[in-house]
Amino acid sequence: MRKRFDPQLSLGQTPIGEVQIPTRSRDEVPAVLAGLKWIFTTPELNEAVFALLEQRVIGEKKATGRPGMDLWHILVLGVVRLARGCDYDQLEHTANYDTLVRQIMGISTGGFYGKEAETSFHQRTLSENVCHLDETLLAEINALVVEHGLPLLVKKTKRPR
């Protein structure tokens, strides 16, 4: 029984739309997280990406049993894994200790007792869930992002004569 993401904010949690991402970093992860933040905060793109994820990850499974990883967590960690080219052990460290990644995933990083204390990811959990993001699914998500972002790019580049 998976859900898209948990909309309930906890104490010390920054809303995903308000996460401050460094713009001068030369690392690949802040740029990737900025793209993920844009996906999350753009309603029509958000709906299209989650519909695609639900179709591929959940499929025809019954909505019973214990809750699995949120689809948003799977997407964020899968894209970070691809951007970093890391294995699941390195991804486990990133998922549990990288503050910026945890903020984009919607997990409290303020040190308050709550979701942060109960939300940690084990290497096996990551490997069994993030593997659902294969090349074809990521290519389809990329096509959706380009489709929704192209009109914005065209508007910015047009100059009045």
Buried (B, 14 or more C-beta within 10 A) or exposed (E): EBBBBBEEEBEBBBEBEEBEBEEEEEEEBBBBBBBBBBBBBBEEBBEBBBEBBBEBBBEEEEEEEEEBBBBBBBBBBBBBBBBBEBEBEBBBEBBBEBEBBBBBBBBBBEEEEBBBEEBEBEBEBBBEBBEBBEEEBBEBBEEBBEEBBEEEEEEEEEEEE
